[in-house]
Amino acid sequence: MKMKWILFLLMVVFGVFSVKAQQVEEFSLLRENAFVLNPALAGMEGYIHGVATFRKQFTRIDQSPYTAMLAMNGEIKDKHLGIGGYIIHDVTGPTGKTGGTFAMAYNIPLKSKYGTRYSNGRNDNILSIGLSVSVVQYRLDATKLLLDNAGDPQLYTSRGTKIWPDVALGVYYRYKDVFYVGASVPQLMGLNVNYRGLDGEAKIKTMQHLNFLAGGKIEWARGLFSIDPVASFRWVKGAPPQGDIGLRFNMYKAFFLGCNYRSINYMIFEAGFNVKEVFRVSYAYDLNFSKYRKDLGSTHEISLSFTVPKSKRVWRGTGPVLRF
């Protein structure tokens, strides 16, 4: 019965699409912000994890887009459940949104021929299915709209707000730290957000997106160094598909350097450092290599995250023994 439900949910994730344009926030720090795009990551790390991110795009233009986000998630002990949530504030010119999201995931330990093993409180071989529910305030400021012709009728004569719910669905699989892969569909409901004014109507339709994320870790020198490959893919009907691929080099579990290539001719350079394996400060810089619109300026993203690890557990005899 459990496997039937898993197959059904996988079919929903990969089978629901009627999309036209990209609307969901994107991040350059893919690993740090993965939970925001896929609710199935809730509780997957075996400890409490929090992150605050600020992203500023196209710094050379007025009223350039920016995103601020605060998220936290963790697991419910011995229940195979993860819970979490985040609040996000996103502004793009005359439009913007502010919302809160609650996510829950069912983490399913999978058997292997080596049995179930633990490392830092995490199950080594696990599949997770997650669902999130959001309440979002959408905003349109007509005073910032620019008309093609001065005599054109304005769509809206003042500021308008709409509050709508939405849901997202995701799946995620991880084997130790060696490999992980996930897929999610944000904005699953596909709502119509309409703003009516004296001179007309503005319509915004929220669209389903398909997000993929895959990566892993290759360690050597007893874990003092590692290379972390990552790849992501975003697709929505009516917009160019977008992919990222890159590597992150970790040194002494204290700091890292990385570089990603984004398919729209961007290079993303990232760096960060850890403080006692509890706090992490990360920074990403997007460099535009395309031959057009270089005048838009660069993009900067900074993230501060923290973890509250749980007791370490290892197998001894017939059951796990706690180590503090």
KOLVO-414888 format. One record per residue (C-alpha): x, y, z. Coordinates in pm, 1 decimal. Layout:
BEGIN
          u          v          w
          X          Y          Z
...
END
This chain:
BEGIN
          u          v          w
        0.0        0.0        0.0
      285.7      241.4       82.4
      447.0      185.0     -257.6
      114.9      251.9     -438.0
       88.6      591.3     -269.7
      449.5      671.8     -360.5
      388.1      587.6     -727.1
       68.3      793.3     -730.9
      239.2     1100.4     -589.8
      528.9     1065.1     -834.2
      278.5     1062.3    -1121.4
      120.8     1382.3     -988.7
      458.7     1554.7     -961.4
      562.4     1472.9    -1317.7
      221.1     1488.8    -1483.6
       64.4     1825.1    -1394.1
      157.7     2112.1    -1625.6
      -23.1     2397.6    -1797.0
      237.3     2669.6    -1769.8
      332.4     2981.8    -1957.6
      601.7     3187.6    -1784.2
      861.4     3164.8    -1508.2
      740.9     3325.4    -1185.0
      897.6     3127.2     -899.6
     1203.6     3279.8     -734.1
     1542.3     3152.0     -841.5
     1858.0     3135.2     -631.4
     2225.4     3115.1     -717.2
     2310.6     2935.6     -391.0
     2127.9     2619.0     -495.7
     2217.2     2401.8     -196.8
     2148.6     2655.5       77.9
     1801.2     2743.7      -56.0
     1687.2     2404.1     -188.8
     1415.8     2361.2       78.5
     1230.4     2671.6      -43.1
     1177.7     2513.6     -387.1
     1113.1     2154.8     -270.6
      908.1     2080.3       45.8
     1031.2     1718.6       45.7
     1360.3     1838.3      199.4
     1189.3     1915.0      531.1
     1361.5     1713.3      804.4
     1597.0     1533.1      566.0
     1914.2     1650.2      738.0
     1830.5     1502.7     1077.2
     1870.8     1835.1     1255.5
     1718.8     2182.3     1271.7
     1832.1     2397.5      982.6
     1763.3     2766.4      929.7
     1865.2     3007.5      654.5
     1821.1     3375.2      573.5
     1889.4     3487.4      215.1
     1889.8     3820.9       37.3
     1922.0     3843.7     -341.8
     1956.3     4161.4     -548.7
     1937.2     4142.1     -930.3
     2033.2     4384.5    -1211.2
     2198.3     4641.4     -988.4
     2238.0     4905.9    -1263.4
     1867.6     4968.6    -1315.5
     1618.9     5155.3    -1098.6
     1377.3     4948.8     -891.0
     1568.7     4631.4     -974.8
     1424.7     4301.4     -846.2
     1515.7     4171.8     -503.5
     1416.4     3877.2     -287.1
     1438.3     3835.1       90.9
     1370.5     3495.7      248.1
     1380.2     3336.1      594.5
     1332.9     2957.5      630.0
     1362.3     2683.3      891.5
     1297.3     2308.1      895.9
     1365.3     2001.5     1109.4
     1245.8     1650.7     1183.6
      996.2     1513.8     1434.9
     1194.0     1254.0     1627.8
     1110.3      887.8     1552.4
      804.4      982.3     1342.0
      966.5      988.5      995.7
      820.2     1335.1      956.7
      982.6     1663.4      871.0
      822.3     2003.4      914.0
      929.8     2353.0      822.8
      830.4     2683.0      679.8
      950.2     3006.0      532.6
      847.5     3362.6      466.4
      946.2     3537.6      145.6
      927.0     3894.1       15.1
      983.1     3943.4     -357.0
      965.8     4268.0     -556.2
      997.7     4311.8     -932.4
      923.7     4667.5    -1044.9
      549.1     4739.2    -1016.9
      466.8     4386.6     -898.0
      555.8     4203.4     -580.9
      448.4     3936.6     -338.1
      487.3     3848.7       28.3
      394.2     3508.1      159.3
      427.2     3246.9      428.1
      458.0     2872.9      368.1
      422.7     2565.2      589.9
      575.8     2239.7      463.9
      556.9     1879.2      579.8
      742.7     1576.1      444.7
      719.4     1202.7      506.1
     1072.7     1061.1      514.5
     1077.0      692.3      418.6
     1388.9      493.2      519.4
     1478.2      247.6      243.8
     1642.4      -87.5      304.4
     1971.8     -188.0      147.8
     2179.3     -503.1      162.7
     2397.7     -332.2      422.0
     2102.7     -248.3      645.0
     2011.0       90.4      783.4
     2307.3      294.6      900.6
     2326.8      627.2     1073.1
     2570.8      916.6     1050.3
     2519.6     1234.8     1253.4
     2160.2     1130.8     1319.6
     2066.1     1094.6      951.0
     1940.6      785.0      776.4
     2176.6      693.2      494.0
     1923.3      575.4      234.4
     1597.8      767.6      230.8
     1312.3      882.8        7.9
     1097.9     1180.3      103.2
      762.6     1309.3      -24.8
      664.8     1661.4       72.4
      370.3     1899.6       48.9
      358.6     2269.6      130.3
       71.7     2516.0      172.8
      123.4     2888.5      117.4
      -71.7     3208.0      172.1
       57.4     3481.4      -58.5
      -22.9     3850.4      -94.5
       21.7     3966.1     -456.2
       66.5     4337.1     -524.1
       41.3     4563.2     -829.3
      144.7     4929.9     -810.3
        2.3     5098.7    -1119.7
      189.2     5421.2    -1047.4
      507.2     5240.5    -1157.4
      366.7     5109.1    -1488.0
      518.7     5264.1    -1801.9
      286.0     5296.7    -2103.3
      406.0     5247.5    -2460.4
      212.3     5558.7    -2565.6
      111.8     5848.2    -2347.3
     -248.9     5826.6    -2466.9
     -295.9     5455.5    -2390.1
     -561.0     5378.6    -2128.5
     -414.5     5271.2    -1798.4
     -488.9     4919.7    -1682.2
     -519.3     5024.7    -1323.7
     -544.2     5360.2    -1153.1
     -415.4     5278.8     -806.0
     -246.5     5012.1     -599.2
     -407.9     4671.7     -571.9
     -349.5     4365.0     -352.4
     -482.2     4011.4     -364.1
     -436.1     3730.1     -111.6
     -446.3     3373.5     -242.1
     -350.6     3026.8     -117.4
     -131.6     2783.6     -310.2
       35.8     2445.7     -272.2
      355.9     2274.6     -387.9
      452.1     1908.2     -414.2
      796.9     1750.0     -420.8
      994.9     1427.3     -399.5
     1356.6     1383.7     -290.6
     1598.6     1091.6     -260.8
     1935.1     1084.4      -83.3
     2197.5      813.4      -41.8
     2441.3      916.3      233.2
     2620.5     1233.9      119.8
     2725.0     1062.6     -201.9
     2417.4     1138.5     -413.4
     2084.8     1320.3     -400.1
     1813.8     1403.5     -651.8
     1480.0     1581.5     -621.4
     1191.6     1722.3     -822.8
      914.9     1962.6     -729.1
      617.3     2151.5     -870.6
      558.7     2492.9     -707.0
      236.4     2692.7     -759.6
       40.3     2375.9     -824.3
     -303.4     2543.1     -817.0
     -248.3     2773.7    -1116.2
     -463.7     3061.5     -990.8
     -586.6     3371.4    -1173.6
     -496.6     3693.4     -991.8
     -698.8     3981.1    -1141.4
     -672.2     4352.8    -1064.3
     -969.6     4565.1    -1171.6
     -959.3     4942.6    -1209.1
    -1158.7     5226.7    -1358.0
     -985.0     5201.1    -1694.0
     -941.7     4829.4    -1739.2
     -811.6     4507.9    -1590.3
     -471.5     4349.9    -1528.8
     -450.0     3970.2    -1511.6
     -170.9     3759.8    -1364.2
     -192.7     3380.5    -1373.6
       26.7     3176.6    -1140.1
      188.2     2890.3    -1328.2
      318.7     2549.5    -1229.3
      693.7     2506.5    -1263.5
      908.6     2195.3    -1280.1
     1229.2     2206.3    -1074.7
     1501.1     1939.6    -1070.7
     1803.2     1932.8     -841.2
     2076.8     1668.3     -828.7
     2420.5     1654.4     -673.2
     2655.6     1473.4     -442.4
     2992.5     1471.2     -271.3
     3331.6     1318.7     -350.3
     3561.8     1315.2      -46.0
     3928.4     1240.5       -1.4
     4201.2     1282.5      264.7
     3964.1     1140.7      528.3
     3700.5     1398.9      455.3
     3928.8     1700.6      485.2
     3857.9     1791.7      122.0
     3562.6     1731.2     -105.9
     3425.0     1823.7     -446.0
     3046.9     1871.1     -456.7
     2892.7     1855.0     -806.2
     2546.1     2002.7     -855.8
     2298.7     2033.1    -1141.6
     1957.4     2194.6    -1159.5
     1689.0     2232.7    -1424.8
     1386.2     2465.0    -1436.3
     1108.7     2438.6    -1692.7
      781.8     2618.3    -1752.1
      580.9     2624.1    -2074.1
      631.9     2940.1    -2277.1
      972.7     3026.4    -2130.4
     1322.7     2903.0    -2222.5
     1435.2     2603.4    -2012.8
     1709.3     2694.8    -1770.0
     1984.2     2472.7    -1633.0
     2276.8     2506.8    -1393.8
     2579.6     2284.1    -1358.6
     2875.6     2337.6    -1133.8
     3127.4     2227.3     -871.5
     3201.5     2335.2     -515.5
     3541.1     2270.6     -354.9
     3529.6     2231.5       25.2
     3844.0     2262.7      236.4
     3881.6     2138.8      594.6
     3502.2     2170.0      640.4
     3578.1     2534.7      707.2
     3531.4     2719.8      377.5
     3440.9     2659.6       16.6
     3480.8     2799.4     -333.7
     3255.3     2714.9     -626.5
     3150.1     2799.5     -977.9
     2829.9     2723.6    -1174.1
     2739.3     2780.0    -1536.0
     2379.9     2886.2    -1606.1
     2240.0     2813.3    -1951.9
     2138.8     3176.2    -2013.4
     2508.5     3266.9    -2042.4
     2578.0     3341.1    -1678.4
     2867.6     3231.0    -1462.3
     2798.5     3211.4    -1090.4
     3091.7     3239.1     -851.3
     3033.1     3141.7     -489.7
     3229.7     3132.0     -167.4
     3159.9     3081.0      199.0
     3291.6     2974.8      536.2
     3169.4     2777.5      836.4
     3193.4     2866.5     1203.3
     3235.2     2551.6     1416.8
     3014.0     2359.0     1170.5
     2712.3     2544.1     1312.6
     2697.6     2871.3     1118.6
     2767.0     2924.4      749.8
     2800.8     3248.3      555.1
     2766.9     3210.4      176.7
     2792.1     3458.8     -108.4
     2724.0     3427.7     -483.7
     2798.9     3667.0     -768.4
     2633.4     3627.3    -1110.2
     2841.4     3745.1    -1405.0
     2663.9     3803.8    -1736.7
     2854.0     3661.1    -2035.4
     2580.6     3717.8    -2292.7
     2621.4     3966.5    -2578.2
     2307.2     4158.9    -2488.4
     2174.5     4358.3    -2192.0
     2505.3     4377.8    -2007.7
     2390.2     4721.3    -1897.3
     2148.2     4556.9    -1653.6
     2427.6     4503.4    -1406.7
     2527.6     4212.8    -1186.5
     2342.5     4001.5     -932.7
     2446.4     3944.4     -571.8
     2317.4     3690.7     -322.8
     2414.4     3641.3       40.5
     2296.5     3371.4      277.9
     2340.2     3308.7      651.0
     2248.6     2959.9      771.9
     2275.7     2764.7     1094.7
     2228.4     2406.4     1208.9
     2142.6     2250.0     1544.0
     2279.9     1894.6     1516.1
     2125.1     1610.1     1708.9
     2297.9     1324.8     1888.6
     2526.0     1109.2     1679.2
     2400.7      751.6     1637.7
     2596.6      448.2     1524.0
     2503.7       81.2     1501.1
     2639.7     -147.8     1772.3
     2497.0     -495.0     1826.2
     2124.4     -506.6     1753.4
     2042.2     -138.8     1790.7
     2175.4      213.9     1770.9
     2385.7      350.6     2056.0
     2370.7      722.6     2130.7
     2694.7      919.2     2131.0
     2699.7     1274.2     2262.5
END
